[in-house]
Amino acid sequence: MDRDFLIDLFADFGPVTIRKMFSGFGISADGTNFALALRAGLYFRADDQTIPQFEAEGSQPFEYQTRAKTVTVNSYWQLPARLFDDSEELADWARAALAAAQRAALRKRPKARKAAKPKVSSKAASKRAVGRKPAAKRRAAKARKGTRR
């Protein structure tokens, strides 16, 4: 699949951004990646709500081989081949994939942090550090003091 083919394929869906990714392309809309075009296959983002739709079509999740094993990526499923000829239905599947990607992004958002301790200014910290020996030297000096009785 080339860039022009993908742009035509998603014409009914709306504008998409297509970027080189791995050995193919990453396809995104509104800044959210929702599809991968790899190894002559098109994979859409899926989650618990959309996986049954892919399974009903006989689709499989994305898989790749490492030297030691086969890795299955359950978050991307192969688009059924029949949809390449039905641009309106492909657009519906693309909207569902984008929604799945947006739900996944919401789950990954970092939680609010606790309020950070106020930082001591570097000037104040340097005043405290002046005249202090490193911890190892303080321990050694203390040990020597204890043996001088």
Phi and psi in degrees as a GROMACS rama.xvg file:
@    title "Ramachandran Plot"
@    xaxis  label "Phi"
@    yaxis  label "Psi"
@TYPE xy
-111.18  171.44  ASP-2
-57.5103  -46.0299  ARG-3
-62.7521  -41.2941  ASP-4
-60.8552  -43.4538  PHE-5
-66.0261  -39.3532  LEU-6
-61.293  -44.0254  ILE-7
-64.8016  -39.8252  ASP-8
-61.6304  -36.8593  LEU-9
-96.5481  15.0643  PHE-10
-58.3399  -42.0353  ALA-11
-73.6622  -22.428  ASP-12
-74.6223  -43.6692  PHE-13
132.179  -174.622  GLY-14
-67.4673  136.734  PRO-15
-128.658  156.363  VAL-16
-105.668  130.426  THR-17
-119.529  121.4  ILE-18
-126.475  147.124  ARG-19
-59.9365  135.345  LYS-20
-154.36  126.871  MET-21
51.5064  -123.362  PHE-22
-102.82  20.8775  SER-23
-155.222  -130.084  GLY-24
-135.211  146.935  PHE-25
-101.275  136.665  GLY-26
-118.346  127.365  ILE-27
-136.212  160.455  SER-28
-140.617  139.156  ALA-29
54.2522  32.9595  ASP-30
78.4209  7.52514  GLY-31
-115.67  122.583  THR-32
-74.9783  125.129  ASN-33
-128.944  -3.73382  PHE-34
-151.228  154.588  ALA-35
-129.597  133.815  LEU-36
-109.079  103.387  ALA-37
-134.884  141.808  LEU-38
44.8622  50.1002  ARG-39
60.9071  20.9489  ALA-40
-127.837  150.85  GLY-41
-113.059  125.744  LEU-42
-118.945  130.487  TYR-43
-105.615  149.353  PHE-44
-65.1188  138.75  ARG-45
-138.772  157.354  ALA-46
-146.537  -170.217  ASP-47
-56.3746  -30.135  ASP-48
-77.8376  -30.2939  GLN-49
-106.941  -17.5079  THR-50
-57.6201  -41.5439  ILE-51
-56.5603  -33.4613  PRO-52
-65.0549  -41.7507  GLN-53
-67.4172  -42.9614  PHE-54
-61.7487  -39.2942  GLU-55
-63.0395  -27.59  ALA-56
-88.0328  -2.87355  GLU-57
79.662  16.7139  GLY-58
-75.4679  163.178  SER-59
-124.284  153.818  GLN-60
-71.7911  160.574  PRO-61
-65.1386  135.687  PHE-62
-133.985  148.446  GLU-63
-144.159  159.461  TYR-64
-101.674  136.18  GLN-65
-106.735  -178.333  THR-66
-65.8866  -29.4803  ARG-67
-100.502  -25.8478  ALA-68
-160.892  174.92  LYS-69
-99.6218  128.779  THR-70
-104.727  128.655  VAL-71
-105.219  128.362  THR-72
-106.978  97.8123  VAL-73
-72.8875  -6.70448  ASN-74
-87.846  -7.08184  SER-75
-129.721  128.076  TYR-76
-122.2  147.21  TRP-77
-69.8971  134.348  GLN-78
-71.0751  132.848  LEU-79
-58.9093  137.628  PRO-80
-59.9455  -31.9909  ALA-81
-61.7847  -23.7541  ARG-82
-74.5047  -15.6072  LEU-83
-65.7401  -21.0374  PHE-84
-100.324  -2.54618  ASP-85
-127.177  88.1515  ASP-86
-65.7008  -30.6964  SER-87
-68.2445  -45.199  GLU-88
-69.495  -35.4927  GLU-89
-60.0228  -39.6392  LEU-90
-62.9997  -37.7817  ALA-91
-63.9489  -43.6964  ASP-92
-65.0734  -37.6947  TRP-93
-65.3451  -40.4697  ALA-94
-63.1191  -39.8114  ARG-95
-65.947  -37.9587  ALA-96
-67.4209  -40.5489  ALA-97
-63.633  -41.2765  LEU-98
-63.4444  -39.741  ALA-99
-63.7279  -40.7755  ALA-100
-66.1728  -38.3658  ALA-101
-68.3309  -37.9745  GLN-102
-63.9675  -40.506  ARG-103
-64.5877  -39.273  ALA-104
-65.3099  -36.7639  ALA-105
-65.1634  -37.3807  LEU-106
-69.1376  -27.6308  ARG-107
-86.4288  -9.79457  LYS-108
-58.3333  137.121  ARG-109
-68.4307  144.621  PRO-110
-74.4206  157.41  LYS-111
-62.6885  137.266  ALA-112
-81.3064  155.364  ARG-113
-69.7681  156.581  LYS-114
-60.8979  132.659  ALA-115
-76.1186  150.33  ALA-116
-66.1184  144.309  LYS-117
-64.2944  138.105  PRO-118
-81.9615  143.231  LYS-119
-82.8389  135.399  VAL-120
-62.0722  152.268  SER-121
-63.8852  -28.1152  SER-122
-66.9457  -45.5287  LYS-123
-66.7101  -39.0694  ALA-124
-65.3077  -38.346  ALA-125
-70.2485  -31.424  SER-126
-65.2536  -39.8574  LYS-127
-68.2811  -35.2456  ARG-128
-75.4403  -22.5066  ALA-129
-63.1017  130.968  VAL-130
83.2743  -3.34875  GLY-131
-94.789  139.106  ARG-132
-86.0126  154.225  LYS-133
-60.114  154.65  PRO-134
-55.8255  -41.1023  ALA-135
-63.4058  -40.0783  ALA-136
-68.7912  -36.3877  LYS-137
-64.2036  -42.7445  ARG-138
-64.2179  -42.2155  ARG-139
-63.8415  -42.3231  ALA-140
-64.3974  -39.7491  ALA-141
-65.1463  -41.1127  LYS-142
-64.155  -40.9824  ALA-143
-64.9524  -39.7064  ARG-144
-61.3086  -40.7883  LYS-145
-68.2667  -22.4823  GLY-146
-92.6849  -3.76689  THR-147
-93.2437  41.5307  ARG-148
